[in-house]
Amino acid sequence: MERSRSLVPLAILLGAIAMMSDAFAPLANTHHVNLHQKDASHIKVHMAKSKSATKRKNSSQSNVSSLKGFGAPSSAATASSGVSIDRSKSALAFYDYIAANGGESNLKRVGLGEFPLPGTDLNIRGVVALQDIRKGDPIIEIPYEMALDFGRQSVDPTLPATSFLQMYCQWKSGQDIKAGVATLRSQYIGDYFAMLPAYQSVDCLGSTDFFSDEALEMLQSPLVKEETLLRRDLVKARYERDIETMAAMSSNLYRWGEDGFATFSHLQWATWLITSRVLTVQARESDTGATVPHRLFIPLIDMCNHDRDSPHILSGRAEPGGMLKVMAGKDVQSGDAIDISYGGGVEGNDRFIQDYGFLDSGGSKERAGGTAVAEAYRLVAKKLLDLGKKTINSMGRLSIEDQKRSLEALKATTISEDEALLASDKVIKCDERAALVYRIGIKKAIQELTD
């Protein structure tokens, strides 16, 4: 599954909370987040997906075994681990949505929690265990009928984004939701939509999709810049061809509340939601019997944060009556974060900063070992240096020409110059600071691999 989680501002620290990538195990993460950051002090960067960063609140202690029976007036109850359980109005409506659609058993095992972010006064939203769960047992089980199935996976995310945007506009405008991509049997789908990162929220701004031209240049990565600009062109073409045309034909299509109609910027946001949040799940074609990957939004599962070293397993099939699951890869204790690995463990920060809007500063094992350079940077460096088969990921091997110009671009400044600039008052915009952090990480990884 990919993952995207609620993006927390990469703007608040050099950390990696991330969201999901490519194929349910057959579920894979296409989006995907890591709440546990190392360097929380020296950078404000946009963080990613199912995480909303909020100021830490004091909450009363509560022995939470399930989400039932909350009743205290405060918006959060704190488990014995110190994680605050989210029982805000929107969260409680979301729990009701889960329960009404065959997922009530999940609410005894997990809920949404706010995790303290080390080195800051912020909390980050993710999924938390409400009871002990044994290795091999299900952590989350979501009926396929509750998922939004956007059909076959393809290289163009703007098509499913257009379908999603139409549904979202129907909900936002108070219309009945009619899904063109699947029959929606789920009740209260709007209570799920309300939990997604909002349009123009800080959650999405960590992605290069929303970087200024100056910030794209500061990445010193011509390949990331070119892919970002190509995706913008795809969004523009899709908007002009489909949304603008259809909105002109019907006043009810793509209406954005009372504010008029969805714009190019709205489709850009919807496209980011697809790239950061969908999970790729195998489905069997009814006519041919062939197994093909489908792109799904899977409520609750898509709110798990990213940990490259997570042992938990995504499983399930996109078929009526099926269950989409996160299975425990190790014993889980009440209060533990339920994280999953975005991108199958083979994607680097070139993908994370584009698709999810965060930088992965290391998995739980890396952090425990005190690794100097995160694997997510090493993977990019290995690709640029063409260091063996391990450089192969979703992008494949680079051509010699792409390797040369990528390495040449990074020579424009030194690591010490970049670090001095980051520490100065000269760069204050979040996207530009994120670009600096990215290029410093890549340069350090190259240095480590070539020394």
C-alpha positions, -999 to +999 in steps of 0.1 A: +000+000+000+012+037-004+005+059+021+004+086+026-006+097+061-015+133+069+016+153+059+029+172+087+049+202+076+083+190+065+082+226+075+087+219+111+117+197+112+141+176+095+123+144+100+106+118+082+071+111+087+058+097+057+031+080+038+027+048+011+039+028-021+032-001-044+015-034-037-005-051-009+013-083-003+000-086-023-007-051-008+020-026-015+027+009-002+024+036-027+022+062-002+039+063+029+058+080+072+082+081+098+073+099+130+106+093+148+129+120+137+165+124+147+174+160+139+145+179+153+164+210+162+180+226+131+155+225+104+118+232+097+108+210+068+073+199+056+066+165+070+042+140+055+008+125+052-016+111+077+000+132+102-014+164+114+011+183+135-006+200+165+007+217+196+010+193+224-018+194+249-021+182+285-046+154+288-059+133+316-046+098+320-069+070+310-065+033+307-077+029+271-086-006+259-109+005+231-124+037+216-158+029+232-168+047+264-148+079+260-171+105+275-149+130+291-151+165+276-115+168+266-106+160+230-079+134+238-073+107+263-038+096+271-028+060+271-003+047+296+025+051+270+019+089+269+003+088+234-029+110+232-059+092+217-077+114+192-113+117+201-120+150+185-154+155+169-141+146+135-122+115+148-153+102+166-173+106+134-146+087+115-147+059+141-185+057+136-179+055+099-155+025+104-180+008+127-209+013+103-191-004+075-180-036+090-148-025+107-160-022+143-136-049+156-107-026+147-118+000+173-109-025+201-074-029+187-064+005+173-073+042+172-058+074+160-033+089+183-011+120+186+026+110+191+051+134+207+077+145+182+111+144+198+128+178+201+096+198+195+064+207+212+044+191+184+023+160+182+019+139+150-011+119+142-009+082+134-024+049+143-019+036+179-025+001+194-051+001+221-043-034+233-015-059+231-015-078+198+004-110+192+027-115+162+008-130+133-026-116+145-044-089+125-039-053+136-062-037+111-089-054+089-109-033+065-136-047+042-128-042+005-162-025+001-151+003+024-121+011+002-123+035-028-111+015-058-097+038-085-091+010-110-059-003-126-026+012-116-010+034-143+018+059-146-006+088-148-021+097-113-043+125-128-070+101-139-079+087-105-073+122-091-101+135-114-125+108-102-116+115-065-120+152-070-155+148-085-166+127-054-149+152-030-167+181-047-200+163-044-195+158-007-182+194-002-212+208-020-237+186-001-246+164-030-252+127-030-219+110-038-220+090-070-187+072-077-177+067-112-149+043-103-168+019-081-201+014-064-199+031-030-217+009-005-200+027+024-220+050+046-208+084+058-180+085+033-178+122+041-165+114+076-135+098+059-130+127+035-130+150+065-099+132+078-079+136+046-053+165+044-073+195+034-068+216+002-039+241+007-031+227+042+005+224+054+002+187+050+007+188+012+033+216+010+063+193+016+059+177-018+079+192-047+046+194-065+041+227-045+077+239-045+085+273-060+108+275-090+136+287-067+131+257-044+132+233-073+165+247-084+179+245-048+174+207-048+203+205-072+185+175-087+176+180-124+158+146-125+135+155-095+129+189-110+120+175-145+097+149-131+079+175-109+074+198-139+062+169-160+036+160-134+024+196-134+020+195-171+000+163-168-023+180-142-028+210-164-036+189-195-061+168-175-077+198-160-082+215-193-094+184-211-117+169-185-126+192-156-128+225-173-149+210-201-173+191-179-178+219-155-188+241-184-214+215-194-229+210-159-231+235-130-232+206-105-200+189-116-168+199-098-185+226-078-163+236-049-188+244-022-202+279-027-169+292-039-173+283-076-156+254-094-126+233-088-094+249-103-061+236-116-048+239-080-076+217-067-067+189-092-030+193-082-039+187-046-061+157-055-032+143-076-009+146-046-034+127-025-033+099-050+004+097-052+009+100-014-020+080-002-031+052-024-022+016-017-016-008-046-036-040-042-039-070-065-073-076-081-085-103-105-101-092-137-136-106-141-133-110-179-098-125-183-091-138-148-057-120-149-043-105-117-036-068-120-027-040-095-055-016-085-051+017-067-071+020-035-078+045-007-081+022+024-095+041+054-075+037+086-047+017+070-038+048+049-033+067+082-004+045+093+029+063+094+061+052+077+089+032+093+113+017+068+121-010+093+085-019+102+080-057+103+042-054+098+027-071+067+001-057+043-021-084+028-054-088+010-071-087-024-093-061-041-123-083-044-159-083-030-160-099+004-123-095+008-104-080+038-075-057+035-052-062+065-022-051+084-008-082+101+015-080+131+051-088+122+061-087+158+043-086+192+027-052+196+021-035+230-007-012+239+004+024+231+028+013+203+026+032+170+014+011+141+038+020+113+042+004+079+070+006+053+063+028+023+077+019-010+086-017-001+119-005+015+135+002-019+126+038-025+148+067-015+142+104-006+140+114-042+106+096-043+096+106-007+100+143-013+081+142-045+053+118-037+048+121+000+062+155+010+087+143+036+123+132+040+130+098+056+157+104+082+159+067+091+139+037+101+136+025+137+166+002+135+187+029+119+178+053+146+186+028+173+220+021+157+228+058+153+235+056+115+252+088+103+234+088+069+199+075+064+193+046+040+168+068+021+197+090+011+220+061+004+196+046-021+196+078-041+233+081-040+238+045-051+215+051-080+235+082-090+268+062-086+254+031-103+265+009-074+251-025-083+217-041-084+206-024-052+202+008-072+171-007-089+138+007-076+107+021-092+128+043-114+152+016-126+188+024-135+197+058-147+214+064-180+250+074-180+240+109-191+215+113-163+241+101-138+266+126-150+244+157-150+229+147-116+263+145-100+275+176-118+245+196-104+255+186-068+289+201-073+276+237-075+281+240-037+299+220-010+284+203+021+299+229+044+285+258+022+251+242+023+251+236+061+262+272+067+234+285+045+209+263+063+221+276+097+219+312+085+189+335+083+191+337+045+168+308+038+135+309+057+109+295+032+100+259+041+103+245+005+138+260+001+149+247+035+136+213+025+156+215-007+187+223+013+182+194+037+177+170+007+208+180-012+230+179+020+217+143+027+225+132-009+260+147-008+268+131+026+256+097+013+278+101-018+308+111+003+302+080+026+300+056-004+330+070-022+355+075+007 
